[in-house]
Amino acid sequence: MLLFAAKRIVRALLVILFATFLVVALLSLAPGSLAVTLLGDAATPESIADLEAQLGIDKPLWSQYFGWLGDAVQGDFGTSLRTRQDVLDAVWERIPVTLELAFLALAIALLVSVPMALAAANRPGSLIDRVSTFLASVGLALPAFVVAPVLVYFLAVKAGVFPVSGWERVSEGAGENLRHALLPAIAVAIPEIAAFQRLLRTDLDSTLHEDFIHAARARGMSRKYVLWRHALRPSSFSLVTLAGISFGRLIGGTVIVEAVFSLPGLGSLIAGSISARDVITVQGAVAFIVITYVVINTLVDIGYGFLDPRVRRESVR
């Protein structure tokens, strides 16, 4: 088991290193310069060179990255080149918005997908089963950045049920906070609802053909009772695993939705920093998201190994 956990941890560290280096490499390919952004188009080449030297962005790419990495290992993710704010402070200010959005989206996805899958599995081949399967296919084909503007137009602009943009913190009123958070959370949750429903529906169908299910039915129990009391728990193993992995992905997947709804989360921080070529802030925020995702994914992976010995045996081959 220790070898299994060690392999997952090493893999997680490699993913973090690769992702953070990729951010620097991609931003270095973008046209323009942070110094030009700060000084304006009228800046002279000498003033641009002086400012780049002060900011440390005149060094080679590998030198910038390993310098940042050495500080990050010690818990220092750097200081914003644009605002001079500590990157970790900026992340901590915005992470509550992103976490609330991810938690709410995951809760909505589970609350909707589980009853859908149970209803479909209770009557396989029925109209409910066919409609839920069709809706799940549509949901998988619609990414959040497509769903978000549509929801804004119909539910915010036309119906006026939700605000078009903006954010209210929980401390300013739970009702208003939920009213601002619900629409973007739904936009993020729709693809997850589709994925969860299809996975649980497939697992339920497999479980319902097991011998212990036939034995329960032979004792006179109704199909609905057997479905809820005997089939749901053993069929939820894959769903719980996917939900854990999805939560880590949702933290990073809210970037576009936050930009659409003008939410003060990590997504808007990253988007604004990319536009300003603030490499240090982008790198620190992305590193935080990657670390969160990898840690959650690794814990789920290790937990999966504890729960299912077959996973441990496969991993050490």
N, C-alpha and C positions, 0 to 999 in steps of 0.2 A: 504493500500500500504506500510505503514511503517513496519507493521508486516511481509509482504512478503519480503521486503528488508533486515530486521533484520535476518530472518531465513536464507537467502542466505549468509549473511556475517558471521554468526556463523558457518555455514557449511564450508565456505571457510577457516576460521581459523582452524577448526578441520582437514581439509585436509592438510594444511600446517604443522601442528604439527605432524600428522601421517607420512607424507612423509619424513620430516627431521629426525625424530626419526628412521624410517626404514632404512635410509642411514647408520646411525651410527651402528645400530644393524647388518645389513648385512656385513658391512666392518669389524666388530669385529669378525665375523665368518670366515673370510678369513685367511689362514695360513700366517705366517711371521709377521714381526714387522717393523714399520718405523725406529726404532732405529737400527735394524739389517741392513736395507737398507742403512742407512746413515753411519754406522760404518764399514760395510763389514762383510763377513762371519768369519773373524778371530777375531772378537770382543769377549771379555770375558763376562761372565754373569754379572760381577760387572759393567763393563762399559755400558752394555746394560741397566741394572737397573738404573744406574745414569742418563743416557740420557732420559730414559722414565720418570723419576721423573722430570727432567728439562722441558720436553715437556708437562707434565701433562697427559700423556696417561697411567700412571700406576693406575689411579683412576678407580672406578667402572663405568660401562657404563652409569648408570643413572646420576651419578655425572658429568661426562663429558658433557652429553647432556644438562642438566639443567644449567650448567655453561655457555655453549655456548648460550643457549636460552636467558638467562638473558642479555648477552651482545648484542645479535642480536636484541632484542626488543629496545635497545638504539641505533641501527644503526651500531653496531660493529660486523661484521661477522667473526672476528678473523684474525689471521695472519698465513700464510702458514707455516706448520711445516718443510717443506723441503727447500723452497726458502726464507723464512722470509719476503715475500711480503704481503702487506695487501690484503686480499681476495677480497674486493670490488674493489680495484684498478685493480687487475688481471681480474675481471669480466668486468669492464668498458673498459679495453683495448681490450677485445675480443668480447664484445657484438655487436659492429658494423658489424662484419663479419657474425655472426649468424642472426642478424636482417635483413641484406641485403639478405641473402640466403632465409630466411622465407618469406620476402616480395616478392622477385622475384618468388619463387615457387608458392605463392598464386596467384600472377598476371598471371603467365603462366596457372595455373589450371583454373582460371576463363575465360581467353581469349580463351582457347581451349574447355572447357566443355560447355559453354553457346551456341556457334554456333552448336556444336555437338547435344546438346539436342533439339535446335530449328529445325535443319534439320531433326532429327528423328521424332519429333512431327508433323512436317509439312506433312510428308508422312508416317503415321503409317503402320507398316507391310511391308514396302518397303525394298529393299536391303540396303539402307542407315540406316534404323532403325535397321535391324538385325545385320549389321556389327558394328554399334556403340555400340549396346548392348553387342555384343561379346567382343569387345575391352575393354569395361568398366569392364566386368567380369574378363578378363585377367589382367587388371590394378589393380583391387582389390586383386587379388591373388598374385601379385608381390610386396613384400615389397622393400623399398628403398635400403636395404643392398644387395639385389639380383640384382636390376636394375643397381646400381652404377658400379660394376665391369664390367658388360656387356657393358655399355655405354663407359667406359674408354677404353675397348679393341677395340671396333669398331670405335668410333668417335675420340679417342685420339691417341691410339697406331697405328691402321691400317690406318685410314683416315687422321690423323694429323690435324683435323679441330680445336680441342681444346687442350690445354695443359693437360698433364697427371695429374699434381698436382701443388701445389703452389698457391699463391695469390698475386694480385696487388691491392693496395688501390686506391680509387677513385681519391685521390690527385695526384697519379702518372700517371693518364690517365684513362678517363672513358671507352675508347674502350678496353684497356687491362684488366681493372677491370671486364667488362662485359664478356669478353672472358674467364676469369678464373672462373667467377661465374655461367655462364649459364649452363654448363654441370651438376654440382652438384645440381643446382636448378631444372633442368629437372628430375633428379633422385628422388628428394624429391616430385616433383609435380605429377608424374604419378599416384600414388594411390589416390591423391586428385582429379585429373581429372576424374577418374573413379567414385568416390563417388559423386562428384558434378553433373556429367552428368546423373547418374541414378536418383538422387533425383529430379533434375529439369525436366527431362523427365517425371517422374511420376506425378509431380505437374502440368505440362503443360497438360498432358492427362486429369487430373481431371478438370482443369479450362476450357478446350475446350468443356466440356459437360455442362457448366453453361448456364443459360437462357440468360444472357447478351451477351454471345458469339453467341448464336443462333440468337439473335436479330440483332447483327452486321452483321452476314452473310446474314440475310434476307433482309437487306438494300442494298445488292449487293457488299459488301466489299469482297475482295479476302481472301483466307485462310491465305496466307502469311502476308498480311497487318494486319489482325485481330490478328495473332500470335504475331507479333512484337509490335503493338500498344495497344492491349487490353488484351492479355493473359500473356505476359511476366512479367509485373509488379506484378500482384497479385500472380503469381506463384513463384516469387523470394523471398518470405518471409522466407521460410525454408532454401533457399540457403544462404541468407545473414546471418542467424543465424549460420548455419554450417560453413560458411567461417570465422566468428568471432572466433568460438571455434577452428577451424582448425589452425588459425594463432598461438594461444597459444600453441597448440600441436606441431606445426612445429618448434617452438623455441627449444623445448626439443627433437624433433625427428630428428634433424640434427646431433646428436652425432656420429653415425656410418658413415654417409656420409662425415662428416668433417674429420674423421680418414682415410677414403679411399682416399680422395683427398688432404690430408695433409694441411687442412685449419686452420689458427690460430684463431679459434672460441672457443665458450664455450665447444663444443664437445671434441675438442682435449685437452682442459684444464682438463676436467673431466676424460677423458681416461688416460692421463698422471698421474694425481693425484691418480687415483685408483691403477695404477701399482706401484706407489711409496708409497701406503698406507698413503697418505696425507689426513687424515680424515677431517680436518678443511676446506681445500680447496674444497673437494668434497661436503661437507655439505653446505658450503656457496654458491657454484655454483648451486647446486640442489635446494637450498632454493630460490635462485633468479629466477630460471626457474619455480618452482612451484608457487611462488608468482605471477609472470607474467601471467602464465596460469590461475590461480584461479581468479585473478583480471579481466582478459578479459572474462572468463567464467561467472563470477558473473555479470559483466556489461551487457553482452548479455542476461543473465537470467532476470535481472531487467528490461532491455529495452524491452524484450519480454513481460513482465508483463504489461508494460506501453502501448504497442501496442495492446495487446490482453487481454481484461478484463477476459476472461475465464481462463487464466493461473493464475491470482491472486485469483480467486474464488476457483480453485482446490488446490492451495498451502496452503490456510488457513483452509481447512477442516481437 
